[in-house]
Structures are given as C-alpha cells and as structure tokens.
Amino acid sequence: MKTLNAGLVAAIVSIFSVTGAMAQTQDTYALPTVAVLTTGGTIAGTAEQETQTTGYKPGVLTAQALIASVPSLGKVANVTAEQVANVGSDNMDNEVLLKLAKRINELLKRPDISGIVVTHGTDTLEETAYFLNLVVKSDKPVVVTGSMRPATAIGADGPSNILQAVSVAAAPEAKGRGVMVVLNDRIGSARLTTKTDANSLDTFKSVDGGYLGSLVNQQPQFENRLARQHTVDTPFDIASLDSLPKVDIIYGYQNDNGYMYDAAVAHQAKGIVIAGVGAGSESKFILPSVRKAMEQGVVVVRSSRTGSGYVPADEAYPGLLGDNLNPQKARILLMLALTVTHDQAQIQDMFHRF
Ligand code: ASP
C-alpha cells in the first residue's frame, strides 16, 4: 500500500511538473518582449556603505546585472538587456542621444519587440526622454527610468523602478502615449515631467500637466493622454543625422550681462534659449546683444527659469515663445527644429504643437 501510494504520489508529481513546465513554456511564449537599454547613472551605481546616497560609483552594474537584480521581471516580460552607454547623465551628449534614438527605432521595427525601457541618470533624464518623445518613429511604448539611490543603498529605488518601467513598456494600453517617464509609482509624459529636487526620492513631477497614470501593485493604471503631438506625428527624422545644431541656454538674473549672448554667437551657436525671469522676461541690459544675435541668424527662444508656466507674447522682449517647456526641454526642441527649418513662424508653431 505504502509503495503504491508512493508510486501514485510520484506519478501525480510528475504530471504536475510536466503541466507546470508546459504552463511555464506557454507563459514565457505569451509574454511580450521588452528591450532594456542601459546608459549609466545612479541606477547602475554602487557605494561602500548602505547609507550612502551620494559619493557612490556610478554605472558599475552591467545591463545584465541590472536586470538580474529584479527576478520578478520574468513574470512581466521576456527582457533583453544591452548597454548603449555608461555615463553619468551630466555627461550625456548629442552623440549618445542620437545613438540611443537610432537603436530604439531599429529595435521597434522588429515585430517581436513590444516596448523599450531606457535606464538613465536622473539629472538630465527629462532631456533624453523629451528628445525620444520627438524622434521615436513608432507608437510602441518607450519608457525612461532611473533611480535616486544606488543599488547598494537601504531602500534602493532602482529595482522597483525597473520593474514598473518594464510593466508599462509591456502593457498594450501604453501604446500611442508618447515616451513616458516612470519612477516612484508614477507614469509621466516625457513632455511634462521634470526633476524638481536634487535629493529626494519623489523628485520627478509633472507640474503643469498631471500624470498619464500610476502603478498599483506594480501594475499600470492609465488615466490620461498627452495633448501635444509626439513620436510618429513629428517631422523629425534622425536616421541620417550625425550631429545636432548647437543650441545654448543662457540664464537670466539681476544685473544681467549681454556678453554671454555675444560669446554664444562667437562659438557658432545656431540657437539660444533664454531661461528668462518670470514669464520669460529679459533684462534691458541684454537686449542689444539678443537683438544682435538674432540679426546674425541665431534663433532665440524665451523660456522661464521658474521651471513651469507659460511664456506669453510680449513685444518688449525679442525671441520666439517657448510655450511651457522648461529651458532644458526648449533646447532639445530647438535643436531638432533647426534640423528641419530656420523659418521663425514654423519653429514657433512647433513650440506650440510639440
Ligand atoms: N548624477 C547621476 C546621473 O544623473 C544622478 C542619478 O542618476 O540620479 O547620472
């Protein structure tokens, strides 16, 4: 009897394990494939002490190690990992931006890829995300994430942010919403999301436009769509570009000087974004230099150093209106606009549409 029971149990166990294996194979087959592209930043960083959230070594973890640190990813998607760059995002440049965007467009053409996650340092994450929002030529989801704490810190936010980003990139409802920024339980649009605090975990905010959705139990819940045009609805084609026009940002302040504008022109800037005071106001001290730059064909865009709100038309101040783009995002759009046209009216229209 005992022997029989043991045999029966063994048979049942083997049936279950075969069924389990089949279920696993089917699940794996049914899961969407998400490509994770890493670029460096704190999310791939490690420190000596678990209390350290600054002074760590950035970009130590490889793309594969980063993915391996989040076993639950296997339940959400088939994940592939590749390193596109390994830089702190303070050192992100146009060359890496173009390389990253071209790789994303290449991957998204493949029918087996459902979405993309980019891991990135948080300092300039919003610039890369907005750039991708303007140049990705697919309606498949592209999600940019990062972390404020290195992998070795107590309460490291990287693993949860990666899981959330992959969950969003794998979700069919995420299609057609433009490039998204996912950190700390929130799904933001790349157009609207900005880093608001140098240290805090809850730093990425969508000040003017709200969020596209949030994550509950690591599952995306969508509420909104971006009103501006993006991705497949922009005229920007980076496929054949090796560089981008030089655009500088010049900060406005009391007792301002015109010589920064003269210097930008001398260094062959094709565009200048003014991070103006208030609603993009310009001090009378800079006006002669701003006008001189414009006479020499430099396209000037007014934005606000406050980081949110709209720049209204005002004849007292020369330059196009940056709409409600913060200076760093206005720079991204102006670089791309200058790859297509130098016509002031057309560029102004782009600032209102994108
Ligand atoms: N300095 C880092 C970076 O932007 C900060 C971070 O990732 O949070 O690469």
Boltz pocket constraint, residues with backbone or C-beta under 6 A from the ligand:
constraints:
  - pocket:
      binder: B
      contacts: [[A, 40], [A, 41], [A, 42], [A, 43], [A, 58], [A, 87], [A, 88], [A, 89], [A, 90], [A, 120], [A, 121], [A, 122], [A, 123], [A, 124], [A, 146], [A, 147], [A, 148], [A, 149]]
      max_distance: 6.0
